Amino acid sequence: MLTKTVTVIAMNDTPLPAFPAIGGDDATDLTLAIYAPRSSGADLPGRYRSDRLAELGSQALNLTVTQYLFSKQPPLDAEKIEEERESILEEDTILAWLDLYPTVKQRYLARYPNPNRKEMCLFFLSYVGAIFVSSGMSTHPILANWIGDLILKKDIRISIISGDEPSSSAHNSPPPVYISGSSHSLTTPPLTPANSPPSSPSSAGPSPLTRDKTLLLVNQIARQKGVDIQYIDERKGGLDHVPEWVVHCLMDGLEKGCGRGSNKRIAKIQAAREAYVAMGWND
């Protein structure tokens, strides 16, 4: 039986944290940078450009989520912190967070009506970067409180497996389904060029893996089978703010998967997927 996997992101009814405001003397410049087209970044005043703010925001968000997981009780070990962080920082999660603030999202869409998923994520990250800059040394509690509350909003992530799918679309993952509010109504975001199904199926064949669960599942199976799993990453160039990473997945010292991406997480997930198939764990 061929399978299709749908990722479900559930948002519970905990109070929605307020979207932090950009303040300080540079609030105007920061706001202009966030909403300015990337191609015009060089014309913006001072050192603020959306790509630079997005890179800063990415690192600030990574640290904030790591500290949140570090503080959980009972304490998580290092590997579990890494796995949960990678799951939380999935592109789907960031887009779901942005959907919680329709006014902010619509303000961006009014300027750029047809952004792809990556552009929407970069907008969110650039806003995080702007908060980091404008809040100075007090940014920690602001970001920590905001992101911590957002993590608590997303309390369920489910993989729904359905059968009897045509072979031509069996492994074309549809966009995530979002459940929000007490009514738990399902909504599916419209397809964009960035998240449309690929034109041809993958040669790897159908797999029950969802992107956010790949590393968790592959690492868990490796531990259960007593297989030593390692990930080796290397940067292959690219622009400073858009690097290209290559990650090799080794099983008992032998390379079983290799992934490429604009960040290590994406490349690592691809490598884990390849290794999962190469080890025959999808049978």
N, C-alpha and C positions, 0 to 999 in steps of 0.2 A: 504494500500500500504506500502510495506517495503521500507526502505530508506537506503542509503549509504551516508556517509559524507566524503568529501575530503577536507583537509586543503590546502589552496593555500597561499604561502608566496611570496609576490611580492616585487621585488627590483627595485627601480626607477633609473633614469639616473643621479642622483647627483654624483659628483666626489667621487671615491672610496678613502677613507682615507688610507694613507700608513700604513703598518703593523709595529708597533713600534719595534725598535731594542733593544735587551738586551745589556746594557752597564755596565760600572763600573769594578772594580777590580775582581769581582766574575763572570763575564760574562761567562767564560769557564765552571766553575762549575755549574752554573745555566742551561746552555745549555745542558750539559751532563745529568743533573738531569731530564730535560724535556723529553729527548729522550731515557732515560734508562728504561728498563723493571721494573715494580713495584717490582717484586720479588727480584731484585738486589739492591733495594734502600738502604739497610743497608751498601753496599760496597762503596757508593758514598762519596766523601770527604765532610767534614764539616757537616753542618746541612741541606743540601739541598736534598730533595727527592721529586719525582713527586707528591706523595700523599699529602705531606705537602704543596707544592706549589699550588696544586689544591684547597686545603681548603682555603688557604690565598687568592687565586684568586677569589674563590667563594664569599668570604666576601667583597673583594674590588669591585667586579663587582656589587654586591647587593647595596653597598653604592653609587657607581657611578651612577647607574640607578635611585636610589631613589633621589639623589640630582638633577639629570636631570629633573625628574618629578616634584620635589619640585619647580624648577625654571620656570616651564611652565607658560605661561600667556594665558588666565586668570588662576588664581591659582586653583589647584585641591584640593579637600578635602582629608582627610586622607584615607578614604575608597577607593576613586578613585585612589589615589597613589598606594595603595596596589594592587588593581585589575590590573592596567596597568603594574606595575612592574612584577607581576606574569605572565602576558601575554608575556612581553618582554623577560623574563628569561626562557621561555620554551626551552626544549631541541631542538625542531625543529628550533628555532631562532638561537641558538648557532651554530648548524650544518650549517644553511644557511649562517651565517657570515663566518664560516670557508671555505665554498665553494667559497667565494669571493676572497680567496687567494690560488689559485691552487698550486702555487709553495711551499708554506708552508705546505699545506696538503699533497702534493706528497712526500715531504721530510720525513714526518712522515710515510706515507704508504710504502715508500721504506724500512723502518726498520721493520714495522709491517703491512704486506700486508692485513690482514683480521681483522681489529679491529671492535668491535661492536659500536653501537651508544654511549653508556655510555663512552667507552674508548676514542672516538673521542672528546666528550664533556670535559672529564677530561684533555685531552691534551690541549685544548683551555684554560681551567681554569688554568692549571699549567703555561701556557705562561703568562696569565694575572698576576699570582702570581709572576712570575720571573720579569716582568716589574715593579711591585710594589716594589720588593726588590731592583732591580738595580737602580731605579730612586730616591730612598730615599724620601725626603720631597717634591721633585718636581713631584712626581708621580701623584698628583691630576690633574694638567692641562693636562698631557700626556694621562692618562686614560680617563678623562672627555671629552677631545676633540675627542679622537678616538672612544669611545663608543657612544658619542652623535652623531657623524657622521654616525656610523653604524645604530643607531636607526632611523635616518632620511632616510637611504637607504631603510629600510623596512617600506613602507608606507601603505601597504594594506595586510589584512589577511581575506580571504573570505572562507565561508562555502558553498560548492556546494552540493545541495541535488539532488539525482537522484532516480528514483523509479524502481519498478518491479525487485528488486534484489532477488536472491534465498535466502530462509530463512536460509540456512546453512552458508551464508557469509554476511548476512545483516548488522551485527554489527562488522565485522572485518575491522577495519579502515585501509586503505591503507596508504603507506608512503606519506608524504607531497609532493606537487608539487611546484617546484620553478619557478618563473617568473623573469628573469633577463634581464637587458639591454633594449634598445629601441625596439628590435624586439619582446620582450615579448614571446620568445620561451619557451615551457614547457619542463621541464626535471624532471624525477622521479628518485631519488637515488635508487640503487639496494637494495634489501632486504638483511638483515643480520639476524643472529639468534636472535638479540635483538629486531628487529622490524618486524619480520615475523608474519603473522596472527596467532592467537592461534589455536590449533588443534580442540577445541570445542567451540561452541558459549556460550556467557554469558547468565545466567539465567534471567538477567534483561530485555532482549529483546532489540529491536532496539531503538536507541535514536538519536535525531538530534544533540546531544552535540558533539563538538570537544573538545579536551583536553584543548586547550588554551582559549576556550570560556566558559568552565564549570562554573567557579566561577562567571564570569560576569553575565551569564544568570541566575544561581540559585539565586544569591543575588538580581538581578533585579526583578525576579518573586516574591521573598519573600517580597520585599518592596512594590510591587504593590498590593499584597494580604494582606498586613498588618501583615505578619508573622514575629515574632522576631526570627532572625537566629543568632546562636552563634557557634563558632568553639573553641573547647577545645583541646589543644595538650599536649602530654606527651612523653617523651623520654623513650624508653623501653630497652635501652642497645645498644649493638653493639660496634664496634671499634670506637675510637675517631674520625677517619676520615671517617668512614662509619657507622654512627649511624642509629638506627631504630626508626622511629617516628610513633606514633599513634594519629590520629586526630578524634575527635567525632563531628559530626554535629548535633546541637540541633535546633529543630523547636518549638517555644513556650515552651521551657524548656524540650521537649521530644526528646530523641536521635532517629534520623531518618537515620543516616548514620555513618559509621566508616571506616576509611582508614588507610593503613599502607604504609610506604615508607622509602627510605633512606634519604629523607629530608622532611621537613614539607609541602612544596608546593605540592609534589606528593601525600602525605597522605591526604592533605586537598582537593585536586581535587577528589580523590577517595571517600572521605566522602561526598562531595557535589553531586557526581554522584548518590551514593546510596540514599541520601536524596531526590534527584530529582525524582527518580523512586518511592520511598516509599510514597511521597506526591501525586503521581498520576499526576505529571505535564508533563509526557511524553505521555499522552493519546491524 
